[in-house]
Amino acid sequence: MIRSLLTVSSGTLASRLLGFLRDSMIAALLGTGAIADAFLVAFQLVNVARRLLSEGALNAALVPAWLRLRQTDGEAAAAFAGREDVMAHLAPVGPVYQAGTLSGNPVAATAGLTTLRLATPDVYEHLDKSARIVREAASAALTDAGVPHVAQADGTMFSVFFTEDEVAGAVRDFDGASRQRTDRFAAFFHAMLDQGVHLPPSAYEVWFLSAAHDDQALDRVLSALPKAARAAAAVPDPA
């Protein structure tokens, strides 16, 4: 902070000295008559325009917004903007969802790069095995409880849809996902949460595990599934 204060103070002092030198040269060259007055008026008009259109706008709008962003997001390093009609397409005003919680965040970027460096073949093998175990166990518990569903996977990520369209074998679009019983998912989710297992809180979200999910964590998830499946089965059919 002291270094920043000294930098600003030095700049201000230099600006005042240069201003004094400028006024002295104007007085020496133009004197104090009408010509000097006309020159100073013209010079001030340019300054007023610059301050209103550039410096003033920056100080009144962009700088405060940037400071609020820094205070709110801590390590935020980037922001984006555009014409009003373009930005109106973004949520919550428009239909385009932009999820940039950690976009440009230096801590998140460092953590991401470190994760990629540490993601060895052994890590991916563990993820594949763990995801398959949880997906198959969730599907088995729901089947035993008589809950129609579709469990589908792509790599280490998977989804469980509480849908009646089991014949299709997979949910392929939003219309298919929208036909699921979200009330059954809600009962399933809260029953898992009551047992200390926090699933993705939306019926439309993907499930995924991490290298931190060891055998003890998996056992806790598997032991909670049967009770949660029975809770989903207990949800009455809509009238």
Buried (B, 14 or more C-beta within 10 A) or exposed (E): EEEEEEEEEEEEEEEEEEEEEEEEEBEEEBEEEEEBEEEEEEEEEEEEEEEEEEEEEEEEEEEEEEEEBEEEBEEBBEBEEEEEEEBEEBEEEEEEEEEEEBBBBEEBBEEEEEEEEEEEEEEEEBBBEBBEBBBBBBBBBBBEBEBBBBBBBEEBBBBBBBBEBEEEEEBEEEEBBEBBBBBBBBBBBBBBBEBEBEBBEEBBEEBBBEBEBEEEBBEEBBEBBBBBBBBBBEBEEEE
